[in-house]
């Protein structure tokens, strides 16, 4: 049985750990709220963008645009959005499990995040590009990544581009999803749970429709200019969703660690009291035995 000094040392160590995990939990919670607010702040712009795309689809044949061209998939490109740091529960493990199920011969990867890069190298997968994104991510920082992927699609080296990222559903649930980005299956991003809109941004049918727009110089020219921006926007929303998932998963993991530390402190305190009581009882017995021997 450990002595009281060793138990006190363990209690002190666990209390220090609990303080650290509590601080990390609070930081992650603040970052999660910031990521959610950033994504939701773009909702009015998403409504206008979707309305414009609806009007364009009514006046032109979108299938003529190269970003909408569907061809037999011989080689696909997957953008894996992972984290740079750990301590976020099974988030990265679930992403890598989904990546491991993809065909290794016909799939190349573009990696965002140190954990994804390490995991794919361990799986022996082909990584053709590796990008870093600051936290919080900005639209300007995300554009070079999607431009690289768009170029791979347009030059014919890859026949499809998808994004594998942890989609934010709620604080306790982050779902790894492999969402196709190119070719664009539909001009209008659906508003259901399989859509490209991040953080479950639901757009009603009344918002999707509106007054007729006048396009200058032509509808086709507007489509050619708007589609690349639309792809950048969808990709950026996925990045924001992934960031919210990361901070949410880390907050939950740190909360669980803090709760476990507090529970361990209770058990150690109880054990300390038992050992201390046993020690006091033994001392009393020794004193009583000595008195009986002297009498």
N, C-alpha and C positions, 0 to 999 in steps of 0.2 A: 504494500500500500504506500503511495507517495506521501511524503511529509508535507507539512503546512507551507513551508517555504517554497517548495516546487509548485504547489497548487496556486499560491499567490502569484508566482511568476507567470504561470499560464493564464491566470485571470487578467493580469495586466497586459499581456501580449494580445489576448483576444479583444480586450477593450480598445486597444490601439487600432486593431484591424477593423473593428466595428465603426470607429470614428472615420477611418479612411473610406470605407464602403458607403457610409452615410453621406459623406461629402460628394463622392462620385455620383451617388444617386441624385442628389439635388442638382448637380451640374448637368447631368443627362436629362433631367426633367425640364430644366430651363431651355436646353438646346432643342428638345423635342417640341416644346411649345412654339419656339421660334420657327422651326422647320414647317410645322403645320400652318402657322399664320402666313408664312411666305407662300406656300402652295395655295392656300385659300384666297390670298390677296389677288391672285391671277385669275380668279373665276370670272369677273366681269369681262376681262379681255378674252377669255376662252369663249364666252358667249358670242361676242362680236365676231371672233374668228370663225366660229362654227356657222354663224349666220351667213357670213360671206362665202364660205365653202359650199353651203347649201345652194345659194344663188348661182354660184359658178357651175355646180353640177347640173343645174337645170338648163344651162345655156350652152354647154359644150360637151364634147365627147372626151371625158377625162382619160379614157384608155389610150389616147394618142400620146400621152406624156410618158417619157422614159421611166420616171419614178413609179409608174403604175404598171409597168410591163411585167407580166407573169411568164416565167419560162421554167423548163424542167430544172429541178434543183440537183445539181451535181456537187456543188460546194456551197456551204452555208457559213455565215459569219455570226458569231454570238458575242455580244458585249456583256461580260460578267461584271456586275456592279457589286463589289464587296466592300469591306471596311479596311482601314489602315491599322486599327488597333483591335485588340481582343476584348475580353470581359463583357461580351454581349450575348451570352447564352449560345444556343444552337444556331444562330442566324447564319454564320458562314458555313457551318457544317451542312445545313439544309441546302444552301446554294450549291455547294460542291457535290452534294449527292445528286442534285438535278443535272449538273454538268456531266457527271460520270455516266449518266444514262444516255447521253448523246453519242452518236456514231463518231468514233475517233478519226476515221479515215476521211470523212466528208465534212468535218466541222473544224473551223479555225476560231480562235478566240482573240478578242480584244479585252484587256483586263483593266479595270479601275479598282484600285485598292491592293494593299500589300498582302492581305490574307488570301485573296483570290489568286494572286500570282503564285504564292507559295504552294497553295493547294493544287493548282493545275500543273505545276512542275512536278509535284509528287505523283500526280496521276499520269504523267507523261503525255499531256495534251499539247497541241501546237498553238503557241502564242505568237501572233504576228505584230502586236502592238501593245504597249503598256503605258497608260496615262495616269496622272495624278490629279486629283481634284481637291481644292481647299475646302475647308469646312468653316462657314457655310459656303456652298457652291454658288457660283454666279453664272448667269446665262452666257456671258462672254467666255468663261473658262470651258463651258460645255460644248461650244460650237466647234472647236477643232476636232473633237472626238467624233461627232456625228458627221462632220465633213469628210473625215478619213473613211468612215463606213460607207457614206454615200458614194464616194469615189470608187471604192471597191465594188459597189453594186453597178455603177454606171459603166466601168471599164470591163465588166464581164468576168472578173476574177471570182466573184461570188454571186450566186443567184438569189440569195435571200439574206436578210439581216434581221436579227432579233435581239431583244434585250432581256437578259436573265438577271432579275433584281428582286429584292424582298419588298413586296407591295405592302404598304401600311393599310391595315384594316381597322385596328383599334390598338389601344395601349398594350393589350395582352396577346395580340395576334398579328403576326407578320408572315405573309404567305409568299414563298418563292414562286415566281411565275416567269415563264419564258414567252414574252410578248413579241409577236412579229411586227417589225417596223417597215421593212421594205421587202417586196413591193407593197404599197399601201393597199390593203384589201378593200377598204372603203374610204371614200373621200371624207366622210363624216365619222369622227370617232364616236362609237356607241357609248351610251351613258350607263350601260349595265355593268356588272362586276367584272366583265371581261374586256371592258373598253380601255382605251389608252389614257383616259382622264385619271390623273392621280388623286389619291386621298378621297376616292369615291365622290368626285364632283359631279353631281347629278344635274343635268340640263333638261328642262322640261320641253315638251314639243312646242309650246307657245313661244319659248325663248329661241328655239331653233328656227322658227319661221318669223317673218317680219316683212317690212316693206321691200318692194323690188329695188335693187341697186342698179345704178348706171355705171358701167365699166368703161374705162378709157385707158389705153387706146383700144383694147379689145379684150374680150373675155379670155381668150387663149393666152394672151400675154400676161394678164393678171394671174391666171392659173400657174404659168411657168415661174412667175416671181413669188407667188404665195406658197406653193407646195414645199420648196426647201425650208422656208421659214416655219411652215406648219410642222414639218418633221423635227426641226430644231426645238420647237416649243414642246412637242410631245415628249421628246427625249429629256428635255430639262425637267418636265413634270415628273418623269420617272425617277430622275436623280433626286428630286426633292422628296419623293415618296420613299426612296431607299434611305435617305438621310434620316427621315422621321422614324423609319423602322429601326435603324441602327441605334438612335438615341433612346427609343422606347425599349428595345431589347436590353440595352445596357442598364437603363433605369430599373427594369424589372429584375435583372440579374443582380444588381447591387442591392436592391431591396431584399431579395431573398438571402443574399449573403449577410446583410445586416441582421435580419431576423434570425438566421441560423447562429450568428455570433452571440446575439442576446440569449438565445436558448442555451447555448453552450456555457455562457457565463452563469446562468441560473444553475445548471448541473454542476459546474465546478464549485460554485459557492456552496451548494448543498453538500458536496463531497468535502469541502474544506471544513464546514461546520461539523460534519460527522467525525472527521479525523481529529479536529480540535476537541470535540466532546469526548472522544475516546481517550485522547491524551490526558485530559483533565480527570477523567474517571480513573485511569491508571495511576495518576499521581495521588488521588484520594485513597485508592486501595493500598498503595505503597505506604502512605502515612499511617493509615489505620493499622496495617500489618506491623509496622514498626512500633506503634504504641502498644499493641497487644503483646509483642515480644518483650517489651521493656517492663510491662506490668506483671 
